[in-house]
Amino acid sequence: MEWKSGSTNTTRIGYINKNNQLNNGTRGIKGTDHRQVAYKMKCLSPSCLYEYGANGTDVFQRKCPKCQNGNQGIDY
C-alpha cells in the first residue's frame, strides 16, 4: 500500500514540525482521535531517527517518544 499525503499542510508528506519530526504520510489506518487517520512520523535527530505513528491532529506538535519525552506512538 502506498503512503499518501493528507489534505492540510501539516499532514502532507515531507512536513517537518517545530520539534524536528518528519511526516512520512498515511496509509489510511484509523487513528485514535475522532475521525483521524494515523501518520508515520520520524524523528530527524541524527542520534535517534525513531519512527512512530501519530494522529493527523497531532502532527504539527508531536515530540519524539524516544528522545523528546513525547507521547507514545500509535499504530500506522
A tleap script that builds the chain and sets N, CA, C and O, in Angstrom:
source leaprc.protein.ff14SB
mol = sequence {
  NMET GLU TRP LYS SER GLY SER THR ASN THR
  THR ARG ILE GLY TYR ILE ASN LYS ASN ASN
  GLN LEU ASN ASN GLY THR ARG GLY ILE LYS
  GLY THR ASP HIE ARG GLN VAL ALA TYR LYS
  MET LYS CYS LEU SER PRO SER CYS LEU TYR
  GLU TYR GLY ALA ASN GLY THR ASP VAL PHE
  GLN ARG LYS CYS PRO LYS CYS GLN ASN GLY
  ASN GLN GLY ILE ASP CTYR
}
set mol.1.N position { 0.841 -1.182 0.000 }
set mol.1.CA position { 0.000 0.000 0.000 }
set mol.1.C position { 0.888 1.249 0.000 }
set mol.1.O position { 1.925 1.286 0.663 }
set mol.2.N position { 0.485 2.221 -0.717 }
set mol.2.CA position { 1.263 3.448 -0.914 }
set mol.2.C position { 1.015 4.474 0.198 }
set mol.2.O position { -0.101 4.595 0.703 }
set mol.3.N position { 2.060 5.205 0.570 }
set mol.3.CA position { 1.947 6.300 1.535 }
set mol.3.C position { 1.370 7.509 0.816 }
set mol.3.O position { 1.767 7.815 -0.309 }
set mol.4.N position { 0.424 8.204 1.469 }
set mol.4.CA position { -0.242 9.354 0.865 }
set mol.4.C position { -0.204 10.550 1.799 }
set mol.4.O position { -0.122 10.406 3.019 }
set mol.5.N position { -0.265 11.732 1.202 }
set mol.5.CA position { -0.376 12.971 1.965 }
set mol.5.C position { -1.808 13.184 2.409 }
set mol.5.O position { -2.748 12.676 1.798 }
set mol.6.N position { -1.960 13.950 3.491 }
set mol.6.CA position { -3.280 14.388 3.903 }
set mol.6.C position { -3.656 15.657 3.164 }
set mol.6.O position { -2.951 16.078 2.247 }
set mol.7.N position { -4.755 16.263 3.553 }
set mol.7.CA position { -5.276 17.430 2.833 }
set mol.7.C position { -4.833 18.775 3.406 }
set mol.7.O position { -5.167 19.816 2.841 }
set mol.8.N position { -4.093 18.779 4.507 }
set mol.8.CA position { -3.627 20.037 5.097 }
set mol.8.C position { -2.104 20.127 4.990 }
set mol.8.O position { -1.435 19.128 4.722 }
set mol.9.N position { -1.567 21.317 5.197 }
set mol.9.CA position { -0.111 21.495 5.123 }
set mol.9.C position { 0.624 20.579 6.090 }
set mol.9.O position { 1.647 19.995 5.731 }
set mol.10.N position { 0.116 20.445 7.313 }
set mol.10.CA position { 0.823 19.653 8.325 }
set mol.10.C position { 0.713 18.154 8.092 }
set mol.10.O position { 1.503 17.387 8.643 }
set mol.11.N position { -0.253 17.721 7.283 }
set mol.11.CA position { -0.394 16.283 7.012 }
set mol.11.C position { 0.163 15.886 5.644 }
set mol.11.O position { -0.052 14.761 5.193 }
set mol.12.N position { 0.850 16.765 5.007 }
set mol.12.CA position { 1.494 16.435 3.726 }
set mol.12.C position { 2.826 15.737 3.962 }
set mol.12.O position { 3.551 16.058 4.905 }
set mol.13.N position { 3.133 14.796 3.109 }
set mol.13.CA position { 4.417 14.104 3.182 }
set mol.13.C position { 5.526 15.148 3.056 }
set mol.13.O position { 5.491 15.999 2.167 }
set mol.14.N position { 6.492 15.074 3.939 }
set mol.14.CA position { 7.617 15.999 3.918 }
set mol.14.C position { 7.511 17.133 4.921 }
set mol.14.O position { 8.485 17.852 5.143 }
set mol.15.N position { 6.343 17.307 5.534 }
set mol.15.CA position { 6.184 18.368 6.534 }
set mol.15.C position { 7.061 18.063 7.751 }
set mol.15.O position { 7.063 16.940 8.255 }
set mol.16.N position { 7.800 19.064 8.215 }
set mol.16.CA position { 8.639 18.937 9.407 }
set mol.16.C position { 8.118 19.930 10.439 }
set mol.16.O position { 8.052 21.131 10.177 }
set mol.17.N position { 7.749 19.425 11.609 }
set mol.17.CA position { 7.197 20.321 12.626 }
set mol.17.C position { 8.296 21.024 13.418 }
set mol.17.O position { 9.482 20.805 13.173 }
set mol.18.N position { 7.894 21.871 14.371 }
set mol.18.CA position { 8.837 22.680 15.143 }
set mol.18.C position { 9.752 21.846 16.034 }
set mol.18.O position { 10.764 22.350 16.522 }
set mol.19.N position { 9.409 20.575 16.252 }
set mol.19.CA position { 10.223 19.684 17.078 }
set mol.19.C position { 11.105 18.747 16.243 }
set mol.19.O position { 11.647 17.767 16.753 }
set mol.20.N position { 11.236 19.069 14.955 }
set mol.20.CA position { 12.075 18.324 14.014 }
set mol.20.C position { 11.580 16.896 13.779 }
set mol.20.O position { 12.361 15.948 13.698 }
set mol.21.N position { 10.253 16.777 13.672 }
set mol.21.CA position { 9.607 15.497 13.398 }
set mol.21.C position { 9.042 15.535 11.975 }
set mol.21.O position { 8.300 16.452 11.624 }
set mol.22.N position { 9.389 14.552 11.174 }
set mol.22.CA position { 9.016 14.484 9.758 }
set mol.22.C position { 7.767 13.640 9.553 }
set mol.22.O position { 7.665 12.536 10.088 }
set mol.23.N position { 6.818 14.155 8.781 }
set mol.23.CA position { 5.625 13.399 8.403 }
set mol.23.C position { 5.948 12.605 7.133 }
set mol.23.O position { 6.324 13.174 6.108 }
set mol.24.N position { 5.794 11.288 7.222 }
set mol.24.CA position { 6.054 10.406 6.083 }
set mol.24.C position { 4.778 9.928 5.401 }
set mol.24.O position { 4.843 9.098 4.495 }
set mol.25.N position { 3.611 10.439 5.818 }
set mol.25.CA position { 2.361 10.105 5.147 }
set mol.25.C position { 1.516 9.085 5.885 }
set mol.25.O position { 1.862 8.616 6.969 }
set mol.26.N position { 0.385 8.758 5.254 }
set mol.26.CA position { -0.587 7.833 5.827 }
set mol.26.C position { -0.928 6.737 4.835 }
set mol.26.O position { -0.780 6.903 3.625 }
set mol.27.N position { -1.383 5.626 5.362 }
set mol.27.CA position { -1.920 4.539 4.535 }
set mol.27.C position { -3.413 4.384 4.796 }
set mol.27.O position { -4.029 3.413 4.358 }
set mol.28.N position { -3.990 5.348 5.515 }
set mol.28.CA position { -5.418 5.331 5.785 }
set mol.28.C position { -5.823 4.506 6.991 }
set mol.28.O position { -7.013 4.268 7.199 }
set mol.29.N position { -4.858 4.062 7.796 }
set mol.29.CA position { -5.158 3.307 9.005 }
set mol.29.C position { -5.849 4.238 9.998 }
set mol.29.O position { -5.407 5.368 10.206 }
set mol.30.N position { -6.922 3.768 10.604 }
set mol.30.CA position { -7.681 4.578 11.559 }
set mol.30.C position { -6.812 4.954 12.745 }
set mol.30.O position { -6.115 4.111 13.310 }
set mol.31.N position { -6.860 6.243 13.123 }
set mol.31.CA position { -6.130 6.733 14.282 }
set mol.31.C position { -6.929 6.542 15.559 }
set mol.31.O position { -7.945 5.847 15.570 }
set mol.32.N position { -6.469 7.157 16.624 }
set mol.32.CA position { -7.141 7.031 17.920 }
set mol.32.C position { -7.928 8.275 18.296 }
set mol.32.O position { -8.600 8.282 19.328 }
set mol.33.N position { -7.865 9.321 17.493 }
set mol.33.CA position { -8.623 10.542 17.723 }
set mol.33.C position { -9.828 10.531 16.781 }
set mol.33.O position { -9.776 9.907 15.722 }
set mol.34.N position { -10.897 11.207 17.152 }
set mol.34.CA position { -12.155 11.222 16.395 }
set mol.34.C position { -11.937 11.506 14.910 }
set mol.34.O position { -11.428 12.564 14.541 }
set mol.35.N position { -12.324 10.559 14.068 }
set mol.35.CA position { -12.286 10.668 12.600 }
set mol.35.C position { -10.890 10.966 12.033 }
set mol.35.O position { -10.772 11.619 10.996 }
set mol.36.N position { -9.861 10.502 12.693 }
set mol.36.CA position { -8.491 10.733 12.241 }
set mol.36.C position { -7.883 9.457 11.666 }
set mol.36.O position { -8.307 8.346 11.984 }
set mol.37.N position { -6.881 9.644 10.814 }
set mol.37.CA position { -6.053 8.523 10.361 }
set mol.37.C position { -4.663 8.716 10.956 }
set mol.37.O position { -4.282 9.820 11.344 }
set mol.38.N position { -3.922 7.625 11.017 }
set mol.38.CA position { -2.571 7.661 11.585 }
set mol.38.C position { -1.553 8.025 10.513 }
set mol.38.O position { -1.686 7.631 9.354 }
set mol.39.N position { -0.542 8.777 10.913 }
set mol.39.CA position { 0.554 9.168 10.035 }
set mol.39.C position { 1.857 8.597 10.580 }
set mol.39.O position { 2.049 8.513 11.793 }
set mol.40.N position { 2.731 8.216 9.695 }
set mol.40.CA position { 4.049 7.715 10.079 }
set mol.40.C position { 4.981 8.909 10.270 }
set mol.40.O position { 5.206 9.690 9.346 }
set mol.41.N position { 5.508 9.038 11.463 }
set mol.41.CA position { 6.404 10.129 11.807 }
set mol.41.C position { 7.821 9.597 12.007 }
set mol.41.O position { 8.019 8.430 12.347 }
set mol.42.N position { 8.801 10.474 11.791 }
set mol.42.CA position { 10.196 10.097 12.010 }
set mol.42.C position { 10.917 11.255 12.683 }
set mol.42.O position { 10.832 12.401 12.243 }
set mol.43.N position { 11.623 10.932 13.751 }
set mol.43.CA position { 12.435 11.923 14.434 }
set mol.43.C position { 13.684 12.175 13.584 }
set mol.43.O position { 14.350 11.231 13.158 }
set mol.44.N position { 13.994 13.429 13.343 }
set mol.44.CA position { 15.145 13.766 12.499 }
set mol.44.C position { 16.419 14.042 13.296 }
set mol.44.O position { 17.429 14.452 12.726 }
set mol.45.N position { 16.375 13.819 14.605 }
set mol.45.CA position { 17.595 13.948 15.398 }
set mol.45.C position { 18.570 12.862 14.942 }
set mol.45.O position { 18.221 11.683 14.981 }
set mol.46.N position { 19.790 13.226 14.509 }
set mol.46.CA position { 20.735 12.239 13.984 }
set mol.46.C position { 21.044 11.094 14.944 }
set mol.46.O position { 21.380 9.993 14.507 }
set mol.47.N position { 20.935 11.340 16.225 }
set mol.47.CA position { 21.226 10.291 17.199 }
set mol.47.C position { 19.999 9.430 17.512 }
set mol.47.O position { 20.092 8.497 18.309 }
set mol.48.N position { 18.858 9.729 16.901 }
set mol.48.CA position { 17.624 9.000 17.213 }
set mol.48.C position { 17.023 8.294 15.989 }
set mol.48.O position { 17.120 7.073 15.870 }
set mol.49.N position { 16.408 9.054 15.086 }
set mol.49.CA position { 15.767 8.564 13.868 }
set mol.49.C position { 14.634 7.569 14.130 }
set mol.49.O position { 14.351 6.712 13.292 }
set mol.50.N position { 13.988 7.683 15.292 }
set mol.50.CA position { 12.892 6.803 15.701 }
set mol.50.C position { 11.658 7.056 14.834 }
set mol.50.O position { 11.356 8.202 14.503 }
set mol.51.N position { 10.947 5.993 14.467 }
set mol.51.CA position { 9.710 6.097 13.699 }
set mol.51.C position { 8.534 5.674 14.576 }
set mol.51.O position { 8.632 4.719 15.347 }
set mol.52.N position { 7.429 6.392 14.450 }
set mol.52.CA position { 6.257 6.131 15.269 }
set mol.52.C position { 5.027 6.695 14.571 }
set mol.52.O position { 5.156 7.436 13.597 }
set mol.53.N position { 3.842 6.354 15.054 }
set mol.53.CA position { 2.603 6.838 14.474 }
set mol.53.C position { 1.981 7.958 15.280 }
set mol.53.O position { 2.150 8.033 16.497 }
set mol.54.N position { 1.251 8.838 14.582 }
set mol.54.CA position { 0.558 9.952 15.235 }
set mol.54.C position { -0.739 10.252 14.495 }
set mol.54.O position { -0.823 10.070 13.280 }
set mol.55.N position { -1.740 10.710 15.224 }
set mol.55.CA position { -2.974 11.176 14.601 }
set mol.55.C position { -2.692 12.427 13.780 }
set mol.55.O position { -1.789 13.196 14.108 }
set mol.56.N position { -3.457 12.633 12.721 }
set mol.56.CA position { -3.285 13.822 11.892 }
set mol.56.C position { -3.396 15.119 12.673 }
set mol.56.O position { -2.729 16.101 12.345 }
set mol.57.N position { -4.237 15.134 13.708 }
set mol.57.CA position { -4.419 16.335 14.524 }
set mol.57.C position { -3.208 16.649 15.387 }
set mol.57.O position { -3.098 17.754 15.918 }
set mol.58.N position { -2.301 15.696 15.533 }
set mol.58.CA position { -1.133 15.871 16.403 }
set mol.58.C position { 0.174 16.132 15.662 }
set mol.58.O position { 1.164 16.514 16.286 }
set mol.59.N position { 0.197 15.937 14.361 }
set mol.59.CA position { 1.438 16.020 13.588 }
set mol.59.C position { 2.195 17.326 13.831 }
set mol.59.O position { 3.417 17.318 13.983 }
set mol.60.N position { 1.478 18.434 13.868 }
set mol.60.CA position { 2.133 19.748 13.967 }
set mol.60.C position { 2.883 19.967 15.281 }
set mol.60.O position { 3.778 20.810 15.349 }
set mol.61.N position { 2.525 19.217 16.324 }
set mol.61.CA position { 3.122 19.459 17.633 }
set mol.61.C position { 3.835 18.255 18.234 }
set mol.61.O position { 4.336 18.336 19.356 }
set mol.62.N position { 3.891 17.149 17.517 }
set mol.62.CA position { 4.442 15.925 18.097 }
set mol.62.C position { 5.900 16.087 18.502 }
set mol.62.O position { 6.681 16.789 17.860 }
set mol.63.N position { 6.234 15.403 19.599 }
set mol.63.CA position { 7.611 15.256 20.054 }
set mol.63.C position { 7.933 13.776 19.984 }
set mol.63.O position { 7.042 12.937 20.112 }
set mol.64.N position { 9.180 13.456 19.784 }
set mol.64.CA position { 9.603 12.070 19.689 }
set mol.64.C position { 9.389 11.350 21.029 }
set mol.64.O position { 9.799 11.853 22.075 }
set mol.65.N position { 8.747 10.176 20.998 }
set mol.65.CA position { 8.557 9.414 22.227 }
set mol.65.C position { 9.871 8.878 22.803 }
set mol.65.O position { 9.966 8.608 24.000 }
set mol.66.N position { 10.860 8.731 21.959 }
set mol.66.CA position { 12.122 8.129 22.400 }
set mol.66.C position { 13.105 9.153 22.971 }
set mol.66.O position { 13.717 8.899 24.009 }
set mol.67.N position { 13.268 10.302 22.316 }
set mol.67.CA position { 14.317 11.231 22.755 }
set mol.67.C position { 13.809 12.594 23.233 }
set mol.67.O position { 14.592 13.389 23.753 }
set mol.68.N position { 12.504 12.881 23.067 }
set mol.68.CA position { 11.967 14.182 23.477 }
set mol.68.C position { 10.859 14.059 24.523 }
set mol.68.O position { 10.168 15.033 24.819 }
set mol.69.N position { 10.694 12.869 25.073 }
set mol.69.CA position { 9.676 12.622 26.097 }
set mol.69.C position { 8.263 12.899 25.581 }
set mol.69.O position { 7.410 13.370 26.334 }
set mol.70.N position { 8.011 12.607 24.296 }
set mol.70.CA position { 6.682 12.775 23.712 }
set mol.70.C position { 5.791 11.604 24.045 }
set mol.70.O position { 6.247 10.590 24.573 }
set mol.71.N position { 4.500 11.752 23.729 }
set mol.71.CA position { 3.533 10.675 23.943 }
set mol.71.C position { 3.899 9.460 23.109 }
set mol.71.O position { 4.512 9.575 22.047 }
set mol.72.N position { 3.511 8.295 23.610 }
set mol.72.CA position { 3.742 7.055 22.881 }
set mol.72.C position { 3.062 7.107 21.519 }
set mol.72.O position { 1.976 7.670 21.387 }
set mol.73.N position { 3.691 6.526 20.514 }
set mol.73.CA position { 3.109 6.500 19.182 }
set mol.73.C position { 1.951 5.534 19.068 }
set mol.73.O position { 1.716 4.725 19.965 }
set mol.74.N position { 1.216 5.621 17.946 }
set mol.74.CA position { 0.099 4.730 17.668 }
set mol.74.C position { 0.443 3.879 16.441 }
set mol.74.O position { 1.408 4.161 15.731 }
set mol.75.N position { -0.348 2.845 16.203 }
set mol.75.CA position { -0.142 2.004 15.024 }
set mol.75.C position { -0.371 2.822 13.761 }
set mol.75.O position { -1.269 3.662 13.697 }
set mol.76.N position { 0.459 2.558 12.761 }
set mol.76.CA position { 0.320 3.266 11.496 }
set mol.76.C position { 0.400 2.326 10.341 }
set mol.76.O position { 0.303 2.752 9.190 }
savepdb mol mol.pdb
quit
